[in-house]
Amino acid sequence: MKLRRPDTVKSNVFNTVIERETAR
């Protein structure tokens, strides 16, 4: 589970993109 840091960062970025597309 050493990919917890990058996973969180990628998840955050993905979340932002999804929220932006959903708010579209």
N, C-alpha and C positions, 0 to 999 in steps of 0.2 A: 504493500500500500504506500509506495513512495510517490505515487502519482496523485497524491491528495492535493498538493499545492497547485500544480498545473491544471488538474481536473477542476478545481474550484474556479480558477481564473477562466478556463474555457467555458465553464458552466455559466459564469457571470456574463461573459461576452455573449454567449448564445441566448441567455435569458433576455439581455438587452435587445438583441436583434429580434427575438420572437415578440417581445413586448412592443417594439416599434412596428413590426409588421401587423400585429394584432390591433394596435391603436390606429393603424392606417384606416 
